[in-house]
Amino acid sequence: MSLQHQRERTALVAGAILRFAAAVAILFTLTPAGFARESSHSIKVDRVDFPVTLSDGKTYKVAGYLYYQGSFRNRTLLLALHGANYNHKYWDVPEINGHDYSFARYMAARKYAVLAIDQLGTGESDKPDGDLLTLGETASAIHQIIGQLRSGAGDIRHAFQRVVLVGHSLGSINAVYEQATYSDADALITTGLGHVAHELPIPEAVIGEMLQHKYFPFPGDLRAALFYYAPGADTDVIAYDRANLAELLPRGQLVTGVFAAFDPTANRVGAVTGAVLVQLGEHDALFPASLAEGEAAFYTNASSVTVQAIPGVGHDMNTHFGNHTSWRLMDEWMRAAGLREPAGN
């Protein structure tokens, strides 16, 4: 090859490299909106914050993650409240061994907007004094968040017309108390919570130890035994839970929330208004579906109450193989109640 040909070949290669580099530069300088147009069918996740003021006069940050597909405008907003010793990640567990465990992404794909928050004292939210975070204070924080969601204040800057509270376990207790106190939501969905009195299988020694601390973890072995029905769950998911989802619980929530589960005066279940869906796991070690009879009678002021037993799952419905049954029934219930946009919107 002549020197001239070598020079021409080198020039062609250099030109191709420059054109490729320019294309890459354009790709990576696209705005988020530009990426959204190219991925309109993907689930989007926005990190958002909400300021709330408690009775101590201080303002605290509540962190949340908003999941939606295409747009969150004109969507029903599902405000998801995690349970004790969890944070928002309970609602967005990744696919494991080919099975989907993300409630947030499942519902976003069905044209809901899902806001999964870290309740005060957990995750990326602020951590006030653990004894300050009573049922009343937590309900006040949730009330302020719903107010911002309905008015378009805060990071999201959109006024949602329909809000459904979705709770799990202690998050269900919080949701019940909030709806009973403020009647903020258009509907209430609870999972992993029943009001028929029975003995909870938590050793007194464990409770005594937890009461010694303003923030405390739940023992790992007991966590697996109480939160999971082993035949209905993947051992890798249980291991993932222990390694990635375990959180601290504020003492105020234990004393006024968990301890009030069977006290209708303290948890205010009889004052809940609007439509209510209750889901109980067939093999829930804490609130089994076998005790579902009579559950609806606790919601004396609700406009309607539907109680569903979810087969094959334990306490943590989202992280069992049968989770899609729970989510599908929620979706069907909300559609029947007129709480979801028509398909295709």
TORKOL-4160 file (C-alpha; in steps of 0.2 Angstrom, whole numbers, padded with zeros to 4 digits, m for minus):
345
<pt num="1" X="0000" Y="0000" Z="0000"/>
<pt num="2" X="0007" Y="0017" Z="m0005"/>
<pt num="3" X="0010" Y="0031" Z="0008"/>
<pt num="4" X="m0004" Y="0041" Z="m0001"/>
<pt num="5" X="m0016" Y="0026" Z="0002"/>
<pt num="6" X="m0011" Y="0024" Z="0020"/>
<pt num="7" X="m0014" Y="0043" Z="0023"/>
<pt num="8" X="m0031" Y="0042" Z="0015"/>
<pt num="9" X="m0036" Y="0026" Z="0025"/>
<pt num="10" X="m0031" Y="0034" Z="0041"/>
<pt num="11" X="m0041" Y="0050" Z="0037"/>
<pt num="12" X="m0056" Y="0039" Z="0034"/>
<pt num="13" X="m0054" Y="0030" Z="0050"/>
<pt num="14" X="m0052" Y="0046" Z="0060"/>
<pt num="15" X="m0067" Y="0053" Z="0052"/>
<pt num="16" X="m0078" Y="0038" Z="0056"/>
<pt num="17" X="m0071" Y="0039" Z="0074"/>
<pt num="18" X="m0076" Y="0058" Z="0075"/>
<pt num="19" X="m0093" Y="0055" Z="0069"/>
<pt num="20" X="m0096" Y="0041" Z="0081"/>
<pt num="21" X="m0090" Y="0051" Z="0096"/>
<pt num="22" X="m0101" Y="0066" Z="0090"/>
<pt num="23" X="m0116" Y="0054" Z="0090"/>
<pt num="24" X="m0112" Y="0047" Z="0107"/>
<pt num="25" X="m0110" Y="0065" Z="0114"/>
<pt num="26" X="m0127" Y="0069" Z="0107"/>
<pt num="27" X="m0135" Y="0054" Z="0115"/>
<pt num="28" X="m0128" Y="0058" Z="0132"/>
<pt num="29" X="m0132" Y="0076" Z="0132"/>
<pt num="30" X="m0151" Y="0073" Z="0129"/>
<pt num="31" X="m0162" Y="0080" Z="0143"/>
<pt num="32" X="m0172" Y="0068" Z="0154"/>
<pt num="33" X="m0187" Y="0073" Z="0144"/>
<pt num="34" X="m0178" Y="0067" Z="0128"/>
<pt num="35" X="m0175" Y="0050" Z="0135"/>
<pt num="36" X="m0193" Y="0049" Z="0141"/>
<pt num="37" X="m0199" Y="0052" Z="0123"/>
<pt num="38" X="m0188" Y="0037" Z="0117"/>
<pt num="39" X="m0194" Y="0026" Z="0132"/>
<pt num="40" X="m0212" Y="0031" Z="0134"/>
<pt num="41" X="m0217" Y="0013" Z="0138"/>
<pt num="42" X="m0204" Y="0011" Z="0152"/>
<pt num="43" X="m0208" Y="0014" Z="0171"/>
<pt num="44" X="m0201" Y="0031" Z="0177"/>
<pt num="45" X="m0195" Y="0034" Z="0195"/>
<pt num="46" X="m0193" Y="0051" Z="0202"/>
<pt num="47" X="m0185" Y="0055" Z="0219"/>
<pt num="48" X="m0196" Y="0068" Z="0229"/>
<pt num="49" X="m0196" Y="0076" Z="0246"/>
<pt num="50" X="m0210" Y="0082" Z="0257"/>
<pt num="51" X="m0208" Y="0094" Z="0271"/>
<pt num="52" X="m0219" Y="0091" Z="0286"/>
<pt num="53" X="m0220" Y="0099" Z="0303"/>
<pt num="54" X="m0223" Y="0089" Z="0319"/>
<pt num="55" X="m0230" Y="0095" Z="0336"/>
<pt num="56" X="m0212" Y="0099" Z="0342"/>
<pt num="57" X="m0213" Y="0114" Z="0330"/>
<pt num="58" X="m0199" Y="0107" Z="0319"/>
<pt num="59" X="m0200" Y="0103" Z="0300"/>
<pt num="60" X="m0194" Y="0087" Z="0294"/>
<pt num="61" X="m0191" Y="0079" Z="0277"/>
<pt num="62" X="m0201" Y="0064" Z="0271"/>
<pt num="63" X="m0192" Y="0056" Z="0256"/>
<pt num="64" X="m0202" Y="0046" Z="0243"/>
<pt num="65" X="m0201" Y="0038" Z="0226"/>
<pt num="66" X="m0214" Y="0041" Z="0212"/>
<pt num="67" X="m0217" Y="0027" Z="0200"/>
<pt num="68" X="m0227" Y="0030" Z="0184"/>
<pt num="69" X="m0228" Y="0025" Z="0166"/>
<pt num="70" X="m0229" Y="0039" Z="0152"/>
<pt num="71" X="m0236" Y="0052" Z="0163"/>
<pt num="72" X="m0243" Y="0054" Z="0181"/>
<pt num="73" X="m0255" Y="0067" Z="0176"/>
<pt num="74" X="m0274" Y="0062" Z="0178"/>
<pt num="75" X="m0268" Y="0046" Z="0187"/>
<pt num="76" X="m0275" Y="0039" Z="0203"/>
<pt num="77" X="m0261" Y="0041" Z="0216"/>
<pt num="78" X="m0257" Y="0026" Z="0227"/>
<pt num="79" X="m0248" Y="0032" Z="0243"/>
<pt num="80" X="m0239" Y="0016" Z="0249"/>
<pt num="81" X="m0235" Y="0015" Z="0267"/>
<pt num="82" X="m0222" Y="0001" Z="0272"/>
<pt num="83" X="m0223" Y="m0009" Z="0288"/>
<pt num="84" X="m0212" Y="m0010" Z="0303"/>
<pt num="85" X="m0193" Y="m0012" Z="0301"/>
<pt num="86" X="m0195" Y="m0008" Z="0282"/>
<pt num="87" X="m0194" Y="0007" Z="0271"/>
<pt num="88" X="m0200" Y="0011" Z="0254"/>
<pt num="89" X="m0190" Y="m0003" Z="0246"/>
<pt num="90" X="m0203" Y="m0015" Z="0252"/>
<pt num="91" X="m0214" Y="m0009" Z="0237"/>
<pt num="92" X="m0200" Y="m0010" Z="0224"/>
<pt num="93" X="m0191" Y="m0027" Z="0227"/>
<pt num="94" X="m0182" Y="m0032" Z="0211"/>
<pt num="95" X="m0185" Y="m0047" Z="0200"/>
<pt num="96" X="m0177" Y="m0062" Z="0208"/>
<pt num="97" X="m0175" Y="m0079" Z="0199"/>
<pt num="98" X="m0187" Y="m0073" Z="0186"/>
<pt num="99" X="m0202" Y="m0068" Z="0197"/>
<pt num="100" X="m0207" Y="m0050" Z="0199"/>
<pt num="101" X="m0209" Y="m0043" Z="0216"/>
<pt num="102" X="m0211" Y="m0024" Z="0213"/>
<pt num="103" X="m0229" Y="m0018" Z="0218"/>
<pt num="104" X="m0224" Y="m0001" Z="0212"/>
<pt num="105" X="m0219" Y="m0006" Z="0195"/>
<pt num="106" X="m0234" Y="m0018" Z="0193"/>
<pt num="107" X="m0246" Y="m0004" Z="0197"/>
<pt num="108" X="m0237" Y="0009" Z="0187"/>
<pt num="109" X="m0239" Y="m0002" Z="0172"/>
<pt num="110" X="m0257" Y="m0002" Z="0175"/>
<pt num="111" X="m0258" Y="0017" Z="0174"/>
<pt num="112" X="m0258" Y="0021" Z="0192"/>
<pt num="113" X="m0245" Y="0033" Z="0199"/>
<pt num="114" X="m0237" Y="0025" Z="0215"/>
<pt num="115" X="m0229" Y="0036" Z="0228"/>
<pt num="116" X="m0219" Y="0024" Z="0240"/>
<pt num="117" X="m0212" Y="0035" Z="0255"/>
<pt num="118" X="m0199" Y="0031" Z="0268"/>
<pt num="119" X="m0210" Y="0035" Z="0284"/>
<pt num="120" X="m0202" Y="0046" Z="0296"/>
<pt num="121" X="m0188" Y="0038" Z="0306"/>
<pt num="122" X="m0183" Y="0026" Z="0291"/>
<pt num="123" X="m0173" Y="0026" Z="0275"/>
<pt num="124" X="m0169" Y="0043" Z="0267"/>
<pt num="125" X="m0182" Y="0052" Z="0278"/>
<pt num="126" X="m0177" Y="0062" Z="0293"/>
<pt num="127" X="m0176" Y="0053" Z="0310"/>
<pt num="128" X="m0184" Y="0063" Z="0324"/>
<pt num="129" X="m0184" Y="0057" Z="0342"/>
<pt num="130" X="m0190" Y="0039" Z="0342"/>
<pt num="131" X="m0203" Y="0043" Z="0355"/>
<pt num="132" X="m0210" Y="0057" Z="0346"/>
<pt num="133" X="m0216" Y="0046" Z="0332"/>
<pt num="134" X="m0233" Y="0041" Z="0339"/>
<pt num="135" X="m0248" Y="0036" Z="0328"/>
<pt num="136" X="m0254" Y="0054" Z="0329"/>
<pt num="137" X="m0238" Y="0062" Z="0324"/>
<pt num="138" X="m0236" Y="0049" Z="0309"/>
<pt num="139" X="m0254" Y="0052" Z="0304"/>
<pt num="140" X="m0251" Y="0071" Z="0304"/>
<pt num="141" X="m0236" Y="0069" Z="0293"/>
<pt num="142" X="m0246" Y="0058" Z="0280"/>
<pt num="143" X="m0260" Y="0071" Z="0281"/>
<pt num="144" X="m0248" Y="0085" Z="0276"/>
<pt num="145" X="m0241" Y="0074" Z="0262"/>
<pt num="146" X="m0258" Y="0071" Z="0255"/>
<pt num="147" X="m0262" Y="0089" Z="0256"/>
<pt num="148" X="m0247" Y="0093" Z="0246"/>
<pt num="149" X="m0251" Y="0080" Z="0233"/>
<pt num="150" X="m0269" Y="0087" Z="0231"/>
<pt num="151" X="m0264" Y="0105" Z="0230"/>
<pt num="152" X="m0249" Y="0102" Z="0218"/>
<pt num="153" X="m0236" Y="0109" Z="0231"/>
<pt num="154" X="m0219" Y="0101" Z="0234"/>
<pt num="155" X="m0207" Y="0092" Z="0222"/>
<pt num="156" X="m0221" Y="0084" Z="0211"/>
<pt num="157" X="m0230" Y="0100" Z="0207"/>
<pt num="158" X="m0246" Y="0091" Z="0201"/>
<pt num="159" X="m0263" Y="0091" Z="0210"/>
<pt num="160" X="m0269" Y="0073" Z="0211"/>
<pt num="161" X="m0288" Y="0071" Z="0211"/>
<pt num="162" X="m0289" Y="0054" Z="0217"/>
<pt num="163" X="m0278" Y="0047" Z="0231"/>
<pt num="164" X="m0279" Y="0029" Z="0238"/>
<pt num="165" X="m0269" Y="0024" Z="0254"/>
<pt num="166" X="m0261" Y="0007" Z="0253"/>
<pt num="167" X="m0253" Y="0001" Z="0269"/>
<pt num="168" X="m0244" Y="m0015" Z="0274"/>
<pt num="169" X="m0244" Y="m0021" Z="0292"/>
<pt num="170" X="m0239" Y="m0006" Z="0303"/>
<pt num="171" X="m0241" Y="0005" Z="0288"/>
<pt num="172" X="m0259" Y="m0001" Z="0287"/>
<pt num="173" X="m0261" Y="0004" Z="0305"/>
<pt num="174" X="m0254" Y="0021" Z="0301"/>
<pt num="175" X="m0266" Y="0022" Z="0286"/>
<pt num="176" X="m0281" Y="0017" Z="0296"/>
<pt num="177" X="m0278" Y="0030" Z="0309"/>
<pt num="178" X="m0274" Y="0044" Z="0296"/>
<pt num="179" X="m0290" Y="0040" Z="0286"/>
<pt num="180" X="m0300" Y="0040" Z="0302"/>
<pt num="181" X="m0293" Y="0056" Z="0308"/>
<pt num="182" X="m0293" Y="0066" Z="0292"/>
<pt num="183" X="m0303" Y="0057" Z="0279"/>
<pt num="184" X="m0290" Y="0062" Z="0266"/>
<pt num="185" X="m0291" Y="0047" Z="0254"/>
<pt num="186" X="m0303" Y="0042" Z="0242"/>
<pt num="187" X="m0301" Y="0024" Z="0247"/>
<pt num="188" X="m0291" Y="0013" Z="0259"/>
<pt num="189" X="m0282" Y="m0003" Z="0256"/>
<pt num="190" X="m0274" Y="m0013" Z="0270"/>
<pt num="191" X="m0263" Y="m0028" Z="0269"/>
<pt num="192" X="m0256" Y="m0039" Z="0284"/>
<pt num="193" X="m0268" Y="m0031" Z="0297"/>
<pt num="194" X="m0283" Y="m0038" Z="0306"/>
<pt num="195" X="m0292" Y="m0032" Z="0321"/>
<pt num="196" X="m0299" Y="m0048" Z="0328"/>
<pt num="197" X="m0290" Y="m0049" Z="0345"/>
<pt num="198" X="m0278" Y="m0064" Z="0347"/>
<pt num="199" X="m0260" Y="m0067" Z="0354"/>
<pt num="200" X="m0246" Y="m0061" Z="0343"/>
<pt num="201" X="m0232" Y="m0074" Z="0342"/>
<pt num="202" X="m0218" Y="m0062" Z="0348"/>
<pt num="203" X="m0209" Y="m0067" Z="0363"/>
<pt num="204" X="m0210" Y="m0055" Z="0378"/>
<pt num="205" X="m0191" Y="m0055" Z="0380"/>
<pt num="206" X="m0190" Y="m0048" Z="0362"/>
<pt num="207" X="m0203" Y="m0035" Z="0365"/>
<pt num="208" X="m0194" Y="m0030" Z="0382"/>
<pt num="209" X="m0177" Y="m0028" Z="0373"/>
<pt num="210" X="m0185" Y="m0017" Z="0359"/>
<pt num="211" X="m0193" Y="m0006" Z="0372"/>
<pt num="212" X="m0175" Y="m0002" Z="0379"/>
<pt num="213" X="m0171" Y="0008" Z="0363"/>
<pt num="214" X="m0178" Y="0023" Z="0354"/>
<pt num="215" X="m0174" Y="0015" Z="0337"/>
<pt num="216" X="m0171" Y="m0004" Z="0336"/>
<pt num="217" X="m0170" Y="m0018" Z="0323"/>
<pt num="218" X="m0181" Y="m0034" Z="0323"/>
<pt num="219" X="m0171" Y="m0050" Z="0326"/>
<pt num="220" X="m0166" Y="m0058" Z="0309"/>
<pt num="221" X="m0172" Y="m0076" Z="0313"/>
<pt num="222" X="m0189" Y="m0070" Z="0320"/>
<pt num="223" X="m0191" Y="m0059" Z="0305"/>
<pt num="224" X="m0190" Y="m0073" Z="0293"/>
<pt num="225" X="m0202" Y="m0084" Z="0304"/>
<pt num="226" X="m0215" Y="m0071" Z="0306"/>
<pt num="227" X="m0215" Y="m0062" Z="0290"/>
<pt num="228" X="m0213" Y="m0077" Z="0278"/>
<pt num="229" X="m0222" Y="m0093" Z="0274"/>
<pt num="230" X="m0207" Y="m0103" Z="0268"/>
<pt num="231" X="m0216" Y="m0115" Z="0256"/>
<pt num="232" X="m0224" Y="m0100" Z="0247"/>
<pt num="233" X="m0208" Y="m0090" Z="0246"/>
<pt num="234" X="m0191" Y="m0090" Z="0237"/>
<pt num="235" X="m0176" Y="m0093" Z="0250"/>
<pt num="236" X="m0166" Y="m0081" Z="0239"/>
<pt num="237" X="m0180" Y="m0067" Z="0242"/>
<pt num="238" X="m0180" Y="m0071" Z="0261"/>
<pt num="239" X="m0161" Y="m0069" Z="0261"/>
<pt num="240" X="m0163" Y="m0053" Z="0250"/>
<pt num="241" X="m0175" Y="m0046" Z="0263"/>
<pt num="242" X="m0163" Y="m0049" Z="0277"/>
<pt num="243" X="m0148" Y="m0041" Z="0268"/>
<pt num="244" X="m0157" Y="m0026" Z="0260"/>
<pt num="245" X="m0174" Y="m0022" Z="0267"/>
<pt num="246" X="m0171" Y="m0023" Z="0286"/>
<pt num="247" X="m0174" Y="m0006" Z="0295"/>
<pt num="248" X="m0175" Y="0001" Z="0312"/>
<pt num="249" X="m0192" Y="0005" Z="0320"/>
<pt num="250" X="m0195" Y="0020" Z="0331"/>
<pt num="251" X="m0201" Y="0016" Z="0349"/>
<pt num="252" X="m0216" Y="0028" Z="0347"/>
<pt num="253" X="m0223" Y="0017" Z="0333"/>
<pt num="254" X="m0221" Y="0001" Z="0343"/>
<pt num="255" X="m0230" Y="0008" Z="0358"/>
<pt num="256" X="m0244" Y="0017" Z="0350"/>
<pt num="257" X="m0245" Y="0008" Z="0334"/>
<pt num="258" X="m0242" Y="m0011" Z="0336"/>
<pt num="259" X="m0248" Y="m0011" Z="0354"/>
<pt num="260" X="m0264" Y="m0003" Z="0348"/>
<pt num="261" X="m0268" Y="m0016" Z="0334"/>
<pt num="262" X="m0283" Y="m0024" Z="0344"/>
<pt num="263" X="m0289" Y="m0008" Z="0353"/>
<pt num="264" X="m0302" Y="0000" Z="0342"/>
<pt num="265" X="m0302" Y="0016" Z="0352"/>
<pt num="266" X="m0284" Y="0019" Z="0351"/>
<pt num="267" X="m0282" Y="0014" Z="0332"/>
<pt num="268" X="m0298" Y="0023" Z="0327"/>
<pt num="269" X="m0303" Y="0009" Z="0315"/>
<pt num="270" X="m0322" Y="0013" Z="0318"/>
<pt num="271" X="m0320" Y="0031" Z="0312"/>
<pt num="272" X="m0313" Y="0026" Z="0295"/>
<pt num="273" X="m0323" Y="0033" Z="0280"/>
<pt num="274" X="m0324" Y="0029" Z="0262"/>
<pt num="275" X="m0322" Y="0012" Z="0253"/>
<pt num="276" X="m0310" Y="m0001" Z="0261"/>
<pt num="277" X="m0301" Y="m0016" Z="0255"/>
<pt num="278" X="m0293" Y="m0028" Z="0267"/>
<pt num="279" X="m0281" Y="m0042" Z="0262"/>
<pt num="280" X="m0275" Y="m0055" Z="0274"/>
<pt num="281" X="m0263" Y="m0069" Z="0270"/>
<pt num="282" X="m0268" Y="m0087" Z="0271"/>
<pt num="283" X="m0252" Y="m0091" Z="0281"/>
<pt num="284" X="m0249" Y="m0075" Z="0289"/>
<pt num="285" X="m0241" Y="m0079" Z="0306"/>
<pt num="286" X="m0247" Y="m0062" Z="0313"/>
<pt num="287" X="m0264" Y="m0058" Z="0306"/>
<pt num="288" X="m0270" Y="m0074" Z="0297"/>
<pt num="289" X="m0284" Y="m0075" Z="0285"/>
<pt num="290" X="m0293" Y="m0088" Z="0296"/>
<pt num="291" X="m0297" Y="m0073" Z="0308"/>
<pt num="292" X="m0305" Y="m0063" Z="0294"/>
<pt num="293" X="m0323" Y="m0067" Z="0299"/>
<pt num="294" X="m0330" Y="m0051" Z="0308"/>
<pt num="295" X="m0316" Y="m0040" Z="0301"/>
<pt num="296" X="m0328" Y="m0029" Z="0291"/>
<pt num="297" X="m0338" Y="m0026" Z="0307"/>
<pt num="298" X="m0324" Y="m0015" Z="0314"/>
<pt num="299" X="m0326" Y="m0002" Z="0300"/>
<pt num="300" X="m0342" Y="0004" Z="0306"/>
<pt num="301" X="m0342" Y="0021" Z="0296"/>
<pt num="302" X="m0334" Y="0015" Z="0280"/>
<pt num="303" X="m0345" Y="0016" Z="0265"/>
<pt num="304" X="m0341" Y="m0002" Z="0260"/>
<pt num="305" X="m0329" Y="m0015" Z="0266"/>
<pt num="306" X="m0321" Y="m0030" Z="0256"/>
<pt num="307" X="m0311" Y="m0043" Z="0264"/>
<pt num="308" X="m0300" Y="m0055" Z="0254"/>
<pt num="309" X="m0290" Y="m0070" Z="0259"/>
<pt num="310" X="m0274" Y="m0071" Z="0248"/>
<pt num="311" X="m0269" Y="m0090" Z="0246"/>
<pt num="312" X="m0252" Y="m0096" Z="0249"/>
<pt num="313" X="m0244" Y="m0081" Z="0256"/>
<pt num="314" X="m0237" Y="m0076" Z="0273"/>
<pt num="315" X="m0237" Y="m0058" Z="0281"/>
<pt num="316" X="m0226" Y="m0050" Z="0268"/>
<pt num="317" X="m0238" Y="m0052" Z="0253"/>
<pt num="318" X="m0226" Y="m0042" Z="0241"/>
<pt num="319" X="m0212" Y="m0055" Z="0243"/>
<pt num="320" X="m0221" Y="m0071" Z="0241"/>
<pt num="321" X="m0224" Y="m0081" Z="0225"/>
<pt num="322" X="m0243" Y="m0077" Z="0227"/>
<pt num="323" X="m0240" Y="m0058" Z="0226"/>
<pt num="324" X="m0248" Y="m0055" Z="0209"/>
<pt num="325" X="m0264" Y="m0062" Z="0216"/>
<pt num="326" X="m0265" Y="m0048" Z="0229"/>
<pt num="327" X="m0260" Y="m0035" Z="0216"/>
<pt num="328" X="m0272" Y="m0041" Z="0203"/>
<pt num="329" X="m0287" Y="m0041" Z="0216"/>
<pt num="330" X="m0282" Y="m0023" Z="0221"/>
<pt num="331" X="m0282" Y="m0017" Z="0203"/>
<pt num="332" X="m0299" Y="m0026" Z="0200"/>
<pt num="333" X="m0306" Y="m0018" Z="0216"/>
<pt num="334" X="m0301" Y="m0001" Z="0212"/>
<pt num="335" X="m0307" Y="m0002" Z="0194"/>
<pt num="336" X="m0324" Y="m0008" Z="0200"/>
<pt num="337" X="m0324" Y="0008" Z="0212"/>
<pt num="338" X="m0320" Y="0019" Z="0197"/>
<pt num="339" X="m0303" Y="0023" Z="0204"/>
<pt num="340" X="m0293" Y="0019" Z="0189"/>
<pt num="341" X="m0291" Y="0028" Z="0172"/>
<pt num="342" X="m0299" Y="0018" Z="0157"/>
<pt num="343" X="m0287" Y="0007" Z="0148"/>
<pt num="344" X="m0276" Y="0016" Z="0135"/>
<pt num="345" X="m0276" Y="0033" Z="0144"/>
